[in-house]
Amino acid sequence: MIEETPPSGTRLGDAAAFLPVGDTAFAIEFGARIDPLLNAMVHRAAAVLAADAAEGVIETVPTFRSLLVHYDPRLTSAAALRQRFEALDLGTVEAATPTRIWHLPVLYGGEAGPDLDTVAAEVGLGAAELIALHAGTVYHVYVQGFLPGFAYLGDLPEKLELPRLETPRVRVPAGSVAIAQRMTGVYPVESPGGWRLLGNTPLRFFDPAKTPPTLLAPGDGVRFVPVDAGEHARVKDAVARGDYKPECETQP
């Protein structure tokens, strides 16, 4: 496994390790850390492999630090694909400033964020200080997973890094803004979950009728914007009518 951050502008074979995953997949691993540059290399590798269009590749699945490649063993083999992919040029990869920063309205605390006061007490902050700290960071969209439209956003301010709940909730409301370890995120639909709930946003993060179906994309930035109950209700109604467009700040 590559332990240090691999150099950019190199062949894929020099930047990553190839590891078998069963008889129809293998992983291309770039390191052992959650790191913006490693994650950028994962997504660059996914784009390079898509452009290469090797026969037998079914799909690639990006993670924080690796790329899972699924292939059809009737058409190709892991050895053949590895030999082909190792020679591919990644080009120059940088963990650049996101070109899109989404502004997500959030109602913090109360029923919308039942863990906010407990988290504030655990980290030694007042509720207003916690909200300011959480909302004062521009988060990087690393990957999406767990649920359609669930984006893993990092990195959380060190002061707010806490483990998941010992006992997960059976039901977490859609739109819940939550934290766990170094990540924050939004539950796109009602589901079980063990992250700590700070607030709620009324936006929709997954719509299979749209292209693309998810609001956020890897490499985007996210900023949470505190709102009061009245504004939260106004946005919720607008979203339900289909005439709310989330604010998106574009960077050069």
N, C-alpha and C positions, 0 to 999 in steps of 0.2 A: 504494500500500500504506500502511496505517496504521502509522506508526513509533512513536508514543507509545502508552501504555496508554489505550485509549478510555474515555470516561466511561461509567459504568453508568447505568441508568435512562433510556436514550435509545432512539430508534428504531434498528432494525437497520441501516438505510441510513446513519445518522450514525456508527455504531460500527465499520463494516467496509467492506472493498472487495470488489467482485464481479469475479471473473476467469474467463474462459472456459476450459474444459477439454474440448477436442474438441467434438463436435456433440450429445452426450447428457448433458453434465455441466457444472457450473461450481463454482468454489470461492468461499466466503465467508471472507475473510481478516481477522483481527482485529489482526495485528501480525507482527513479524519475530523475536520472542524466545520462548524457553521461559520462561513466566511463569505462576504459579498463577492470577492474575486473568484473563489472556487465556484460559487453559484453561477456567476456570469460565464465561467468556462463550461459548466454543465449545459447551460442553455445555448451557448455558441456551438457546442458539440452536437446538440440535438438539431440545430439548423444545418450544420455541415453534413450530417448524416442524411437529413431529409433531401438536401440538394444532390447528394451522391446517388440516392435512389437505388441502392443495391438490391438485387433480386432476392426475394425470400424474407426481407425485413418486414415484419407486420406492423410494429409500432415501437416508439421509444417513450419512456416514462421518466421525466426528470425528477430528481430529489434535491435535497439541500446540497449534496456533495458528490452525487453520482448520477449516471444515466443508465437505466435498465433498458436493454434491447431485447425485444421479443422477435423470434424468427421462426420460419416454417422449416423444420428439419428435412422435409421432402424436397426442398428446393436449394438448400444451402446448409452450411455447418458453422459452428462457432469458430472453428479454426480458419475457415475460408474468410469469414467476415472479419475476424481479428486481423488477419494478414492485410486485408483491404483497408480497414479503418486505421490501422496504425500509421499508414503513410499519408493520411489526410492532414492538410494544413489548417490549423485553427485560426491562423492570422493573429492579429494583435487584439488581446482581450483586456479590458479594463473594467473595474467596478465603478462605472460612471454614475454621475448624478442622474436621477430618473428624468425622462423627458415629459412624463405626465405625473402630476400630483393630485390625487383625488381628495376633496374636502368632504368628509363624512359627518353630518350632524349627529350629535350624540346627547341624549338625556342621561346624565350621570346620577347614580344613587337612587335611594328609595326603592320602589318596586322594580324599577328598570335596572337597577344595579345593586342587588341585595348584599353583595360582598364588599361594597366599597368601604363602609365604615370599619369592618373587620380588617381589611387589608391596610387601611390607613393606620390603625392601631398597631398592627404587626410591624410596619416599617417605620413607625415613629413620626408620622405626618398627620396634619389635619386633613379633613376631607377636601377642602379647597386646594390645599397644596398638592395632594395626590392628583386631583383632576388637572391642575395646571401642569404637573410633570408629565402625566400620561398624554395630554393633548398638546404639549409643547415639543413633541418629537415628530419628525417626518420618518415614517417607517418604510422599509424596503419590502416589496412583495417577493419573497424567496420562491415559493412554490404554492400550488393549490392541491388539496387532497382532503382526506377524511370524509368530506361531503362535497357535492358539486358546488363550486363557488366559495368554498372555505379557503381563504388565503392565509398563509403563515406569514406574519408581519414581524419584522425585527429591525433593529434590536431594541428590546425594551430597556429603558434606563436601569442601570444596575440596582438602584435603590428599590425598584419594584420587582425584582426577580424573586419569585416565590414558587414552591412546588405546587403541583396540582392538588386538588382536594383529596383527602384520604378516602372519602366516600363520594363517588360521582353522583350527580343528580340524574334522576330518571328522565326528567324533562327540562330542557333549557329552551326558553322562548326564541323564536326566530328574531334575528337582529341583535341578539345579546352580544355586547362588546366585552371581551374577556381577556385575561392574562394567565400565563403559566410559564414558569422558568424564564427564558429569554424572549418569549414570543407574546404577541397579542394578536387578536383576530376577532372575526364576527361570525357567529353561527348563522348560516344563510336560511336554515329551516329549523323547525322545532326538532330536537333530538336529545338523546342522552349526552352528558358531557361533564368533565371533571375540572374545567378551568374556572377561575374565579371571576364572577360577573361584576363589572364596574358600571355598566350602563346599557343603553339600547339605542340603535339607529333604525329608522323605519325603511331604509333603502332595501332594494332587492339586489341580490348578488348573483342570482342564477335564474335565467329564463331560457328554456330550451327552444322557444320560438324565435329567439334573436340570434344574430350572427355578429360577433361571437356570443355564445350563451352566457358568459360570465362578465361581470362588470370590470373586475380587476384582471390584470395580466402580470406574469412574472417580469420584474424589472420596473414596474410602476412604483410610485411613492404614494403614501397615504398619510393624511393629516386628519386627526379627529377634532371636530369643532364643537365645543360645549353649547347646548341650547337649552332653553327652558321648556316646561311642559306644553305651553301654548304653541311654540314653534315646532316641537316634536309632533304634536297633533296635526298642525297645518301641513307639514311635510308628509305625514302618513296619509292624510286625505288626498294630497296631490299625487302621491305614488299610486294609490288605489285607483285614481282616475286615469292614470297613465300619462299625466302631463307634467311630471317633475323630472327635471334634468339635473343630475348631480353636478356640482361645480368641479371643474377640472382645470387646474393650473398647468399650462404648458411651458416647458423650459426650452431654450434654444439648443 
